[in-house]
Amino acid sequence: MKLKTILGKNVKYHRYRKNFTQEQLAEILDVSSNYIGRLERGQHSPSLDKIEKIAKCLGVKEFELFLERDDYDNLPNRVNLTNPKK
């Protein structure tokens, strides 16, 4: 699996675990929700500074965003269908 794909799947995975929508994560990171969508699909390569911000926001260490996981299949196909209550 390509590194960009692993990064994207991990962002999606940890965003889902934190109950963030793409819009909420985008707002916190001061980027567009389209940016988050492209990132999660492995279509974008963020800067190291952005990776640090993403990791901090999601409550993980930076390196964890690059570790291939076995439980990606536990995610629904779309994790951004509703705006969860906080």
C-alpha positions as CSV (number, residue, x, y, z in Angstrom):
1,M,0.0,0.0,0.0
2,K,1.3,3.5,-0.9
3,L,2.3,5.7,2.0
4,K,-0.2,8.4,0.9
5,T,-2.9,5.8,1.1
6,I,-1.9,4.6,4.5
7,L,-1.8,8.2,5.8
8,G,-5.2,8.9,4.3
9,K,-6.8,5.8,5.8
10,N,-5.2,6.6,9.2
11,V,-6.6,10.2,9.1
12,K,-10.0,8.8,8.3
13,Y,-9.7,6.1,11.0
14,H,-8.7,8.5,13.8
15,R,-11.1,11.2,12.7
16,Y,-13.9,8.6,12.9
17,R,-12.7,7.5,16.4
18,K,-12.8,11.2,17.5
19,N,-16.3,11.6,16.0
20,F,-15.1,14.5,13.8
21,T,-16.7,15.2,10.5
22,Q,-14.5,16.2,7.6
23,E,-15.8,19.7,8.0
24,Q,-15.0,19.8,11.7
25,L,-11.5,18.6,11.2
26,A,-11.0,21.0,8.3
27,E,-12.2,23.9,10.4
28,I,-9.7,23.1,13.2
29,L,-6.9,22.7,10.7
30,D,-7.9,25.8,8.8
31,V,-8.2,23.9,5.5
32,S,-11.1,23.1,3.2
33,S,-13.2,19.9,3.7
34,N,-12.2,19.1,0.1
35,Y,-8.6,19.0,1.3
36,I,-9.5,16.5,4.0
37,G,-11.4,14.4,1.5
38,R,-8.4,14.3,-0.9
39,L,-6.1,13.6,2.0
40,E,-8.2,10.6,3.2
41,R,-8.4,9.2,-0.4
42,G,-4.6,9.4,-0.7
43,Q,-4.6,12.1,-3.3
44,H,-2.7,14.7,-1.3
45,S,0.7,14.9,0.4
46,P,0.6,17.2,3.4
47,S,3.6,19.1,4.6
48,L,5.4,17.9,7.8
49,D,3.9,20.9,9.6
50,K,0.4,19.9,8.5
51,I,1.0,16.3,9.6
52,E,2.0,17.6,13.1
53,K,-1.2,19.6,13.3
54,I,-3.3,16.7,12.1
55,A,-1.8,14.3,14.6
56,K,-2.2,16.8,17.5
57,C,-5.8,17.4,16.6
58,L,-6.5,13.7,16.4
59,G,-4.7,12.9,19.6
60,V,-2.1,10.6,18.1
61,K,1.7,10.7,17.6
62,E,2.8,11.7,14.1
63,F,4.3,8.3,13.3
64,E,1.0,6.6,14.1
65,L,-0.4,8.2,10.9
66,F,2.0,6.1,8.9
67,L,1.5,2.7,10.4
68,E,-0.5,0.2,8.3
69,R,-3.5,-1.1,10.3
70,D,-5.4,-4.4,10.1
71,D,-8.8,-2.9,11.1
72,Y,-9.5,-0.4,8.3
73,D,-12.3,-2.7,7.3
74,N,-14.1,-1.9,10.6
75,L,-14.8,1.6,9.2
76,P,-18.0,2.3,7.3
77,N,-17.5,3.2,3.7
78,R,-18.6,6.7,4.4
79,V,-17.9,8.2,7.9
80,N,-19.1,11.7,7.2
81,L,-22.8,11.1,6.7
82,T,-23.9,12.9,9.8
83,N,-22.7,15.6,12.1
84,P,-22.2,13.8,15.5
85,K,-23.1,15.6,18.6
86,K,-20.3,16.6,20.9
